[in-house]
Amino acid sequence: MVDAAYRVPGKNEYYIFAGRHYGRLMMTSPGHDDIVAGPKMITRGWNTLNKCGFGAVNTVVPVPAHDDQLFVFFGGRYVHIKLDNYDDSFVVDGAQPMESGWKALVHAGFDTVDAALRVPGSDTDIYFFRGLHYVRMNCATGKLTGKVTPIKTGWPSVVKAGFDCVDAMVSVIDRPGHYYVFYGSQYAVIGLDNAGHDTLVSNAKPISEGWMSLDEWV
């Protein structure tokens, strides 16, 4: 199971988080990946997360308009960090309760987050997923941009893939508007345009088929 995924800006690489471990992968060609670093314990490879006591993570999402900055969620807390040449540092020191930075999200019932994705074409908004539902939030205003909605209603591509929940989402390298969606032991590829319309591009497959370097530890 992939808990979280993050594409490294400007490189054909991803960080993949699973349980208490993470690895850095290079996509050598579509459907072919090599592990560059790891798998290793999150607490041994990420100084910020170790200092926060994050032995695992639920969600990693780039900060809108800042590809090298991340929001990392674990349980009911989150941290805002920066990644510079594979070294991580705090943007805001230490972990904070979600209530302090994401009040509208918590009040909407998202006291933990399963997955998140920056909204294509927006410098402010993020989609958040928890259980069977999702919601869109404007990070600049701290307000929701719409109501909490079932995934089956708002994401037909995810439903067609056979997923009722989402563990992680991340953009596909060299394919603008395409995203990997992970759930359980499987993943699919969807298309998502700036108007929020999604389509299923590739049916669900076992993670081990498309991400071979993850086979023995995810």
Stockholm file with secondary structure:
# STOCKHOLM 1.0

chainA/1-218         MVDAAYRVPGKNEYYIFAGRHYGRLMMTSPGHDDIVAGPKMITRGWNTLNKCGFGAVNTVVPVPAHDDQLFVFFGGRYVHIKLDNYDDSFVVDGAQPMESGWKALVHAGFDTVDAALRVPGSDTDIYFFRGLHYVRMNCATGKLTGKVTPIKTGWPSVVKAGFDCVDAMVSVIDRPGHYYVFYGSQYAVIGLDNAGHDTLVSNAKPISEGWMSLDEWV
#=GR chainA/1-218 SS CCCEEEECTTSSEEEEEETTEEEEEEEEETTEEEEEEEEEEHHHHCHHHHHHTCSSCSEEEEETTEEEEEEEEETTEEEEEEEETTEEEEEEEEEEEHHHHCHHHHHTTCSSCSEEEECTTCSSEEEEEETTEEEEEETTTTEESSCCEEHHHHCHHHHHTTCSSCSEEEECTTCTTEEEEEETTEEEEEEECTTSCEEEEEEEEEHHHHCGGGTTTC
#=GC SS_cons         CCCEEEECTTSSEEEEEETTEEEEEEEEETTEEEEEEEEEEHHHHCHHHHHHTCSSCSEEEEETTEEEEEEEEETTEEEEEEEETTEEEEEEEEEEEHHHHCHHHHHTTCSSCSEEEECTTCSSEEEEEETTEEEEEETTTTEESSCCEEHHHHCHHHHHTTCSSCSEEEECTTCTTEEEEEETTEEEEEEECTTSCEEEEEEEEEHHHHCGGGTTTC
//
